[in-house]
Amino acid sequence: MSKEKENLNIHQKLLKIADMAGVLQKNKAGFNYKYVTEEEIQAKITAGMQKYGVRLRCR
């Protein structure tokens, strides 16, 4: 991991990940709603999490 990535705190890393994800466009419709699929969200967020070494744990 580069020095820049190591020196970021968790809040800074989350902001960088949000910047990488950008604006998600609604790509699915159903029940009179348009929405972004879970797969699209996960793909964008996972790439940023891997780049900045952030892991989420669910219990």
PyMOL Python script that loads the backbone (N, CA, C, O; Angstrom):
from pymol import cmd

cmd.read_pdbstr("""\
ATOM      1  N   MET A   1       0.856  -1.173   0.000  1.00  0.00           N
ATOM      2  CA  MET A   1       0.000   0.000   0.000  1.00  0.00           C
ATOM      3  C   MET A   1       0.901   1.235   0.000  1.00  0.00           C
ATOM      4  O   MET A   1       1.913   1.272   0.700  1.00  0.00           O
ATOM      5  N   SER A   2       0.530   2.239  -0.784  1.00  0.00           N
ATOM      6  CA  SER A   2       1.368   3.436  -0.873  1.00  0.00           C
ATOM      7  C   SER A   2       1.293   4.251   0.414  1.00  0.00           C
ATOM      8  O   SER A   2       0.395   4.066   1.235  1.00  0.00           O
ATOM      9  N   LYS A   3       2.261   5.161   0.569  1.00  0.00           N
ATOM     10  CA  LYS A   3       2.304   6.018   1.765  1.00  0.00           C
ATOM     11  C   LYS A   3       1.033   6.851   1.888  1.00  0.00           C
ATOM     12  O   LYS A   3       0.504   7.016   2.987  1.00  0.00           O
ATOM     13  N   GLU A   4       0.533   7.382   0.756  1.00  0.00           N
ATOM     14  CA  GLU A   4      -0.677   8.209   0.802  1.00  0.00           C
ATOM     15  C   GLU A   4      -1.849   7.414   1.371  1.00  0.00           C
ATOM     16  O   GLU A   4      -2.598   7.926   2.203  1.00  0.00           O
ATOM     17  N   LYS A   5      -2.011   6.181   0.933  1.00  0.00           N
ATOM     18  CA  LYS A   5      -3.114   5.347   1.401  1.00  0.00           C
ATOM     19  C   LYS A   5      -2.952   4.984   2.871  1.00  0.00           C
ATOM     20  O   LYS A   5      -3.940   4.878   3.597  1.00  0.00           O
ATOM     21  N   GLU A   6      -1.717   4.793   3.313  1.00  0.00           N
ATOM     22  CA  GLU A   6      -1.466   4.423   4.702  1.00  0.00           C
ATOM     23  C   GLU A   6      -1.772   5.576   5.655  1.00  0.00           C
ATOM     24  O   GLU A   6      -2.190   5.338   6.788  1.00  0.00           O
ATOM     25  N   ASN A   7      -1.573   6.812   5.220  1.00  0.00           N
ATOM     26  CA  ASN A   7      -1.743   7.965   6.088  1.00  0.00           C
ATOM     27  C   ASN A   7      -3.174   8.473   6.178  1.00  0.00           C
ATOM     28  O   ASN A   7      -3.449   9.373   6.972  1.00  0.00           O
ATOM     29  N   LEU A   8      -4.078   7.934   5.400  1.00  0.00           N
ATOM     30  CA  LEU A   8      -5.466   8.375   5.441  1.00  0.00           C
ATOM     31  C   LEU A   8      -6.189   7.729   6.617  1.00  0.00           C
ATOM     32  O   LEU A   8      -5.983   6.550   6.905  1.00  0.00           O
ATOM     33  N   ASN A   9      -7.040   8.505   7.300  1.00  0.00           N
ATOM     34  CA  ASN A   9      -7.864   7.893   8.340  1.00  0.00           C
ATOM     35  C   ASN A   9      -9.114   7.297   7.686  1.00  0.00           C
ATOM     36  O   ASN A   9      -9.313   7.460   6.482  1.00  0.00           O
ATOM     37  N   ILE A  10      -9.939   6.623   8.444  1.00  0.00           N
ATOM     38  CA  ILE A  10     -11.092   5.907   7.896  1.00  0.00           C
ATOM     39  C   ILE A  10     -12.072   6.860   7.215  1.00  0.00           C
ATOM     40  O   ILE A  10     -12.655   6.514   6.188  1.00  0.00           O
ATOM     41  N   HIS A  11     -12.256   8.035   7.765  1.00  0.00           N
ATOM     42  CA  HIS A  11     -13.173   9.011   7.169  1.00  0.00           C
ATOM     43  C   HIS A  11     -12.661   9.472   5.806  1.00  0.00           C
ATOM     44  O   HIS A  11     -13.433   9.603   4.857  1.00  0.00           O
ATOM     45  N   GLN A  12     -11.363   9.715   5.718  1.00  0.00           N
ATOM     46  CA  GLN A  12     -10.769  10.128   4.451  1.00  0.00           C
ATOM     47  C   GLN A  12     -10.862   9.012   3.413  1.00  0.00           C
ATOM     48  O   GLN A  12     -11.120   9.269   2.237  1.00  0.00           O
ATOM     49  N   LYS A  13     -10.650   7.775   3.856  1.00  0.00           N
ATOM     50  CA  LYS A  13     -10.762   6.638   2.938  1.00  0.00           C
ATOM     51  C   LYS A  13     -12.184   6.495   2.422  1.00  0.00           C
ATOM     52  O   LYS A  13     -12.389   6.244   1.235  1.00  0.00           O
ATOM     53  N   LEU A  14     -13.166   6.651   3.299  1.00  0.00           N
ATOM     54  CA  LEU A  14     -14.562   6.548   2.873  1.00  0.00           C
ATOM     55  C   LEU A  14     -14.925   7.642   1.876  1.00  0.00           C
ATOM     56  O   LEU A  14     -15.685   7.398   0.939  1.00  0.00           O
ATOM     57  N   LEU A  15     -14.396   8.832   2.067  1.00  0.00           N
ATOM     58  CA  LEU A  15     -14.633   9.917   1.107  1.00  0.00           C
ATOM     59  C   LEU A  15     -14.009   9.595  -0.248  1.00  0.00           C
ATOM     60  O   LEU A  15     -14.610   9.861  -1.289  1.00  0.00           O
ATOM     61  N   LYS A  16     -12.818   9.029  -0.238  1.00  0.00           N
ATOM     62  CA  LYS A  16     -12.163   8.637  -1.494  1.00  0.00           C
ATOM     63  C   LYS A  16     -12.965   7.554  -2.203  1.00  0.00           C
ATOM     64  O   LYS A  16     -13.113   7.582  -3.425  1.00  0.00           O
ATOM     65  N   ILE A  17     -13.482   6.598  -1.432  1.00  0.00           N
ATOM     66  CA  ILE A  17     -14.291   5.527  -2.018  1.00  0.00           C
ATOM     67  C   ILE A  17     -15.565   6.104  -2.623  1.00  0.00           C
ATOM     68  O   ILE A  17     -15.965   5.703  -3.716  1.00  0.00           O
ATOM     69  N   ALA A  18     -16.201   7.030  -1.933  1.00  0.00           N
ATOM     70  CA  ALA A  18     -17.414   7.669  -2.457  1.00  0.00           C
ATOM     71  C   ALA A  18     -17.102   8.422  -3.750  1.00  0.00           C
ATOM     72  O   ALA A  18     -17.892   8.393  -4.694  1.00  0.00           O
ATOM     73  N   ASP A  19     -15.956   9.094  -3.793  1.00  0.00           N
ATOM     74  CA  ASP A  19     -15.556   9.797  -5.015  1.00  0.00           C
ATOM     75  C   ASP A  19     -15.354   8.821  -6.165  1.00  0.00           C
ATOM     76  O   ASP A  19     -15.743   9.106  -7.298  1.00  0.00           O
ATOM     77  N   MET A  20     -14.748   7.670  -5.880  1.00  0.00           N
ATOM     78  CA  MET A  20     -14.533   6.661  -6.920  1.00  0.00           C
ATOM     79  C   MET A  20     -15.849   6.119  -7.457  1.00  0.00           C
ATOM     80  O   MET A  20     -15.992   5.877  -8.656  1.00  0.00           O
ATOM     81  N   ALA A  21     -16.809   5.931  -6.555  1.00  0.00           N
ATOM     82  CA  ALA A  21     -18.106   5.371  -6.965  1.00  0.00           C
ATOM     83  C   ALA A  21     -18.855   6.351  -7.855  1.00  0.00           C
ATOM     84  O   ALA A  21     -19.597   5.944  -8.750  1.00  0.00           O
ATOM     85  N   GLY A  22     -18.663   7.632  -7.612  1.00  0.00           N
ATOM     86  CA  GLY A  22     -19.322   8.632  -8.439  1.00  0.00           C
ATOM     87  C   GLY A  22     -20.833   8.611  -8.270  1.00  0.00           C
ATOM     88  O   GLY A  22     -21.361   8.150  -7.258  1.00  0.00           O
ATOM     89  N   VAL A  23     -21.504   9.117  -9.275  1.00  0.00           N
ATOM     90  CA  VAL A  23     -22.962   9.151  -9.256  1.00  0.00           C
ATOM     91  C   VAL A  23     -23.475   7.877  -9.898  1.00  0.00           C
ATOM     92  O   VAL A  23     -23.137   7.569 -11.041  1.00  0.00           O
ATOM     93  N   LEU A  24     -24.282   7.144  -9.169  1.00  0.00           N
ATOM     94  CA  LEU A  24     -24.849   5.903  -9.700  1.00  0.00           C
ATOM     95  C   LEU A  24     -26.155   6.222 -10.422  1.00  0.00           C
ATOM     96  O   LEU A  24     -27.035   6.890  -9.878  1.00  0.00           O
ATOM     97  N   GLN A  25     -26.264   5.741 -11.633  1.00  0.00           N
ATOM     98  CA  GLN A  25     -27.467   5.967 -12.424  1.00  0.00           C
ATOM     99  C   GLN A  25     -28.466   4.837 -12.185  1.00  0.00           C
ATOM    100  O   GLN A  25     -28.093   3.666 -12.127  1.00  0.00           O
ATOM    101  N   LYS A  26     -29.712   5.198 -12.050  1.00  0.00           N
ATOM    102  CA  LYS A  26     -30.757   4.190 -11.877  1.00  0.00           C
ATOM    103  C   LYS A  26     -30.789   3.335 -13.133  1.00  0.00           C
ATOM    104  O   LYS A  26     -30.898   3.852 -14.245  1.00  0.00           O
ATOM    105  N   ASN A  27     -30.693   2.016 -12.947  1.00  0.00           N
ATOM    106  CA  ASN A  27     -30.585   1.122 -14.095  1.00  0.00           C
ATOM    107  C   ASN A  27     -31.634   0.014 -14.096  1.00  0.00           C
ATOM    108  O   ASN A  27     -31.559  -0.909 -14.907  1.00  0.00           O
ATOM    109  N   LYS A  28     -32.590   0.097 -13.211  1.00  0.00           N
ATOM    110  CA  LYS A  28     -33.605  -0.953 -13.101  1.00  0.00           C
ATOM    111  C   LYS A  28     -34.936  -0.311 -12.760  1.00  0.00           C
ATOM    112  O   LYS A  28     -34.983   0.730 -12.105  1.00  0.00           O
ATOM    113  N   ALA A  29     -36.010  -0.929 -13.204  1.00  0.00           N
ATOM    114  CA  ALA A  29     -37.343  -0.414 -12.897  1.00  0.00           C
ATOM    115  C   ALA A  29     -38.234  -1.571 -12.448  1.00  0.00           C
ATOM    116  O   ALA A  29     -38.109  -2.700 -12.922  1.00  0.00           O
ATOM    117  N   GLY A  30     -39.130  -1.257 -11.527  1.00  0.00           N
ATOM    118  CA  GLY A  30     -40.077  -2.255 -11.053  1.00  0.00           C
ATOM    119  C   GLY A  30     -41.000  -1.654 -10.021  1.00  0.00           C
ATOM    120  O   GLY A  30     -40.592  -0.795  -9.238  1.00  0.00           O
ATOM    121  N   PHE A  31     -42.245  -2.101 -10.015  1.00  0.00           N
ATOM    122  CA  PHE A  31     -43.235  -1.616  -9.058  1.00  0.00           C
ATOM    123  C   PHE A  31     -43.370  -0.088  -9.087  1.00  0.00           C
ATOM    124  O   PHE A  31     -43.508   0.557  -8.047  1.00  0.00           O
ATOM    125  N   ASN A  32     -43.328   0.474 -10.301  1.00  0.00           N
ATOM    126  CA  ASN A  32     -43.442   1.919 -10.529  1.00  0.00           C
ATOM    127  C   ASN A  32     -42.304   2.733  -9.919  1.00  0.00           C
ATOM    128  O   ASN A  32     -42.478   3.921  -9.647  1.00  0.00           O
ATOM    129  N   TYR A  33     -41.147   2.120  -9.699  1.00  0.00           N
ATOM    130  CA  TYR A  33     -39.957   2.818  -9.192  1.00  0.00           C
ATOM    131  C   TYR A  33     -38.784   2.540 -10.112  1.00  0.00           C
ATOM    132  O   TYR A  33     -38.743   1.508 -10.782  1.00  0.00           O
ATOM    133  N   LYS A  34     -37.837   3.455 -10.145  1.00  0.00           N
ATOM    134  CA  LYS A  34     -36.550   3.228 -10.788  1.00  0.00           C
ATOM    135  C   LYS A  34     -35.505   3.219  -9.687  1.00  0.00           C
ATOM    136  O   LYS A  34     -35.588   4.009  -8.746  1.00  0.00           O
ATOM    137  N   TYR A  35     -34.515   2.328  -9.794  1.00  0.00           N
ATOM    138  CA  TYR A  35     -33.523   2.197  -8.739  1.00  0.00           C
ATOM    139  C   TYR A  35     -32.206   1.656  -9.284  1.00  0.00           C
ATOM    140  O   TYR A  35     -32.135   1.181 -10.417  1.00  0.00           O
ATOM    141  N   VAL A  36     -31.168   1.734  -8.460  1.00  0.00           N
ATOM    142  CA  VAL A  36     -29.859   1.171  -8.790  1.00  0.00           C
ATOM    143  C   VAL A  36     -29.819  -0.229  -8.192  1.00  0.00           C
ATOM    144  O   VAL A  36     -30.197  -0.434  -7.039  1.00  0.00           O
ATOM    145  N   THR A  37     -29.359  -1.182  -8.983  1.00  0.00           N
ATOM    146  CA  THR A  37     -29.302  -2.559  -8.493  1.00  0.00           C
ATOM    147  C   THR A  37     -28.204  -2.722  -7.438  1.00  0.00           C
ATOM    148  O   THR A  37     -27.222  -1.980  -7.420  1.00  0.00           O
ATOM    149  N   GLU A  38     -28.393  -3.694  -6.577  1.00  0.00           N
ATOM    150  CA  GLU A  38     -27.401  -3.984  -5.545  1.00  0.00           C
ATOM    151  C   GLU A  38     -26.060  -4.355  -6.164  1.00  0.00           C
ATOM    152  O   GLU A  38     -25.007  -4.006  -5.631  1.00  0.00           O
ATOM    153  N   GLU A  39     -26.099  -5.060  -7.283  1.00  0.00           N
ATOM    154  CA  GLU A  39     -24.871  -5.485  -7.936  1.00  0.00           C
ATOM    155  C   GLU A  39     -24.050  -4.284  -8.415  1.00  0.00           C
ATOM    156  O   GLU A  39     -22.825  -4.274  -8.298  1.00  0.00           O
ATOM    157  N   GLU A  40     -24.741  -3.268  -8.956  1.00  0.00           N
ATOM    158  CA  GLU A  40     -24.064  -2.069  -9.432  1.00  0.00           C
ATOM    159  C   GLU A  40     -23.409  -1.320  -8.268  1.00  0.00           C
ATOM    160  O   GLU A  40     -22.268  -0.870  -8.374  1.00  0.00           O
ATOM    161  N   ILE A  41     -24.131  -1.193  -7.175  1.00  0.00           N
ATOM    162  CA  ILE A  41     -23.596  -0.521  -5.990  1.00  0.00           C
ATOM    163  C   ILE A  41     -22.395  -1.288  -5.452  1.00  0.00           C
ATOM    164  O   ILE A  41     -21.354  -0.702  -5.156  1.00  0.00           O
ATOM    165  N   GLN A  42     -22.545  -2.589  -5.328  1.00  0.00           N
ATOM    166  CA  GLN A  42     -21.469  -3.413  -4.778  1.00  0.00           C
ATOM    167  C   GLN A  42     -20.219  -3.359  -5.654  1.00  0.00           C
ATOM    168  O   GLN A  42     -19.105  -3.296  -5.134  1.00  0.00           O
ATOM    169  N   ALA A  43     -20.390  -3.383  -6.960  1.00  0.00           N
ATOM    170  CA  ALA A  43     -19.241  -3.341  -7.867  1.00  0.00           C
ATOM    171  C   ALA A  43     -18.456  -2.047  -7.698  1.00  0.00           C
ATOM    172  O   ALA A  43     -17.226  -2.068  -7.644  1.00  0.00           O
ATOM    173  N   LYS A  44     -19.153  -0.928  -7.615  1.00  0.00           N
ATOM    174  CA  LYS A  44     -18.489   0.370  -7.477  1.00  0.00           C
ATOM    175  C   LYS A  44     -17.807   0.506  -6.116  1.00  0.00           C
ATOM    176  O   LYS A  44     -16.667   0.965  -6.037  1.00  0.00           O
ATOM    177  N   ILE A  45     -18.485   0.116  -5.064  1.00  0.00           N
ATOM    178  CA  ILE A  45     -17.951   0.287  -3.712  1.00  0.00           C
ATOM    179  C   ILE A  45     -16.815  -0.697  -3.437  1.00  0.00           C
ATOM    180  O   ILE A  45     -15.824  -0.333  -2.805  1.00  0.00           O
ATOM    181  N   THR A  46     -16.949  -1.925  -3.900  1.00  0.00           N
ATOM    182  CA  THR A  46     -15.934  -2.943  -3.649  1.00  0.00           C
ATOM    183  C   THR A  46     -14.595  -2.555  -4.262  1.00  0.00           C
ATOM    184  O   THR A  46     -13.550  -2.774  -3.650  1.00  0.00           O
ATOM    185  N   ALA A  47     -14.614  -1.984  -5.454  1.00  0.00           N
ATOM    186  CA  ALA A  47     -13.366  -1.566  -6.095  1.00  0.00           C
ATOM    187  C   ALA A  47     -12.634  -0.537  -5.225  1.00  0.00           C
ATOM    188  O   ALA A  47     -11.420  -0.627  -5.047  1.00  0.00           O
ATOM    189  N   GLY A  48     -13.361   0.425  -4.690  1.00  0.00           N
ATOM    190  CA  GLY A  48     -12.756   1.433  -3.819  1.00  0.00           C
ATOM    191  C   GLY A  48     -12.279   0.856  -2.510  1.00  0.00           C
ATOM    192  O   GLY A  48     -11.218   1.230  -2.012  1.00  0.00           O
ATOM    193  N   MET A  49     -13.055  -0.054  -1.948  1.00  0.00           N
ATOM    194  CA  MET A  49     -12.671  -0.675  -0.684  1.00  0.00           C
ATOM    195  C   MET A  49     -11.371  -1.457  -0.851  1.00  0.00           C
ATOM    196  O   MET A  49     -10.504  -1.415   0.022  1.00  0.00           O
ATOM    197  N   GLN A  50     -11.236  -2.164  -1.958  1.00  0.00           N
ATOM    198  CA  GLN A  50     -10.018  -2.924  -2.199  1.00  0.00           C
ATOM    199  C   GLN A  50      -8.825  -1.994  -2.394  1.00  0.00           C
ATOM    200  O   GLN A  50      -7.733  -2.272  -1.898  1.00  0.00           O
ATOM    201  N   LYS A  51      -9.028  -0.890  -3.113  1.00  0.00           N
ATOM    202  CA  LYS A  51      -7.937   0.048  -3.360  1.00  0.00           C
ATOM    203  C   LYS A  51      -7.421   0.660  -2.072  1.00  0.00           C
ATOM    204  O   LYS A  51      -6.212   0.823  -1.902  1.00  0.00           O
ATOM    205  N   TYR A  52      -8.338   1.006  -1.147  1.00  0.00           N
ATOM    206  CA  TYR A  52      -7.934   1.687   0.086  1.00  0.00           C
ATOM    207  C   TYR A  52      -7.843   0.765   1.297  1.00  0.00           C
ATOM    208  O   TYR A  52      -7.639   1.238   2.415  1.00  0.00           O
ATOM    209  N   GLY A  53      -7.990  -0.534   1.094  1.00  0.00           N
ATOM    210  CA  GLY A  53      -7.805  -1.492   2.179  1.00  0.00           C
ATOM    211  C   GLY A  53      -8.847  -1.402   3.267  1.00  0.00           C
ATOM    212  O   GLY A  53      -8.536  -1.577   4.445  1.00  0.00           O
ATOM    213  N   VAL A  54     -10.081  -1.131   2.888  1.00  0.00           N
ATOM    214  CA  VAL A  54     -11.170  -1.023   3.868  1.00  0.00           C
ATOM    215  C   VAL A  54     -11.995  -2.308   3.808  1.00  0.00           C
ATOM    216  O   VAL A  54     -12.364  -2.763   2.725  1.00  0.00           O
ATOM    217  N   ARG A  55     -12.278  -2.878   4.948  1.00  0.00           N
ATOM    218  CA  ARG A  55     -13.091  -4.092   5.036  1.00  0.00           C
ATOM    219  C   ARG A  55     -14.267  -3.839   5.965  1.00  0.00           C
ATOM    220  O   ARG A  55     -14.123  -3.179   6.994  1.00  0.00           O
ATOM    221  N   LEU A  56     -15.423  -4.363   5.604  1.00  0.00           N
ATOM    222  CA  LEU A  56     -16.592  -4.268   6.474  1.00  0.00           C
ATOM    223  C   LEU A  56     -16.905  -5.665   6.989  1.00  0.00           C
ATOM    224  O   LEU A  56     -16.848  -6.642   6.243  1.00  0.00           O
ATOM    225  N   ARG A  57     -17.234  -5.746   8.265  1.00  0.00           N
ATOM    226  CA  ARG A  57     -17.614  -7.017   8.881  1.00  0.00           C
ATOM    227  C   ARG A  57     -19.050  -6.947   9.289  1.00  0.00           C
ATOM    228  O   ARG A  57     -19.485  -5.975   9.906  1.00  0.00           O
ATOM    229  N   CYS A  58     -19.789  -7.968   8.952  1.00  0.00           N
ATOM    230  CA  CYS A  58     -21.189  -8.073   9.398  1.00  0.00           C
ATOM    231  C   CYS A  58     -21.273  -9.198  10.406  1.00  0.00           C
ATOM    232  O   CYS A  58     -20.638 -10.241  10.254  1.00  0.00           O
ATOM    233  N   ARG A  59     -22.050  -8.974  11.418  1.00  0.00           N
ATOM    234  CA  ARG A  59     -22.216 -10.027  12.432  1.00  0.00           C
ATOM    235  C   ARG A  59     -23.606 -10.530  12.413  1.00  0.00           C
ATOM    236  O   ARG A  59     -23.952 -11.420  13.190  1.00  0.00           O
TER     237      ARG A  59
END
""", "prot")
cmd.dss("prot")
cmd.show_as("cartoon", "prot")
cmd.util.cbc("prot")
cmd.orient("prot")
